[in-house]
Amino acid sequence: MSQIPHLLTIGRIAAEEGETVRRIQYVLTSRPHIKPIALAGNTRLYNSQSVEQIRAALAEINSRRVNREAVPC
């Protein structure tokens, strides 16, 4: 028997990552290579590979923010 895939909505990803939905939406719109794997009506669904890409993008954004704040003016 085939296994049922575990797919997440933007809201669920935000909740699991401790981020706002708006921040997850920003990552998805600014990185067009992260695409939904399926649709349920108008709801986009993402798999674990997409979630990993989102995590990496958030980490990149956070590291740039920290580096920018650490540089004296």
C-alpha positions as CSV (number, residue, x, y, z in Angstrom):
1,M,0.0,0.0,0.0
2,S,1.3,3.5,-0.8
3,Q,2.0,5.9,2.0
4,I,-0.1,9.1,2.3
5,P,2.1,12.2,1.9
6,H,2.3,14.7,4.7
7,L,1.5,18.1,3.2
8,L,1.3,21.4,5.0
9,T,-0.4,24.7,4.4
10,I,1.3,28.1,4.8
11,G,-0.5,28.6,8.1
12,R,0.7,25.2,9.4
13,I,4.3,25.9,8.3
14,A,4.2,29.3,10.1
15,A,2.9,27.7,13.3
16,E,5.5,24.9,13.3
17,E,8.3,27.3,12.6
18,G,7.1,29.9,15.1
19,E,6.8,32.6,12.3
20,T,4.0,34.7,11.1
21,V,2.1,33.7,8.0
22,R,3.2,37.0,6.4
23,R,6.8,36.1,6.8
24,I,6.3,32.6,5.2
25,Q,4.4,34.3,2.3
26,Y,7.3,36.7,1.8
27,V,9.7,33.8,1.5
28,L,7.5,32.1,-1.0
29,T,6.9,35.1,-3.1
30,S,10.6,36.2,-3.1
31,R,11.8,32.7,-3.9
32,P,9.9,31.4,-6.9
33,H,11.8,28.1,-7.0
34,I,9.8,27.0,-3.9
35,K,6.6,25.7,-5.4
36,P,3.6,24.0,-3.9
37,I,3.4,20.3,-4.5
38,A,-0.4,20.2,-4.6
39,L,-3.6,22.3,-4.4
40,A,-6.7,21.7,-2.3
41,G,-9.1,24.2,-3.8
42,N,-7.2,27.5,-3.6
43,T,-5.0,26.3,-0.8
44,R,-1.4,25.6,-1.7
45,L,0.2,22.5,0.0
46,Y,3.9,22.0,0.5
47,N,5.9,18.8,1.2
48,S,8.9,18.3,3.6
49,Q,11.4,19.3,0.9
50,S,9.7,22.7,0.4
51,V,9.5,23.2,4.2
52,E,13.3,22.6,4.3
53,Q,13.8,25.2,1.6
54,I,11.6,27.6,3.6
55,R,13.7,27.0,6.7
56,A,16.9,27.6,4.8
57,A,15.5,30.9,3.4
58,L,14.4,32.0,6.9
59,A,17.9,31.2,8.3
60,E,19.5,33.1,5.5
61,I,17.3,36.2,6.1
62,N,18.0,36.0,9.9
63,S,21.8,35.7,9.4
64,R,21.8,38.8,7.1
65,R,19.8,40.7,9.7
66,V,22.2,39.7,12.5
67,N,25.2,40.6,10.4
68,R,23.7,44.0,9.4
69,E,22.9,44.8,13.1
70,A,26.5,43.8,14.1
71,V,28.2,46.3,11.7
72,P,28.8,49.6,13.5
73,C,27.7,52.7,11.6
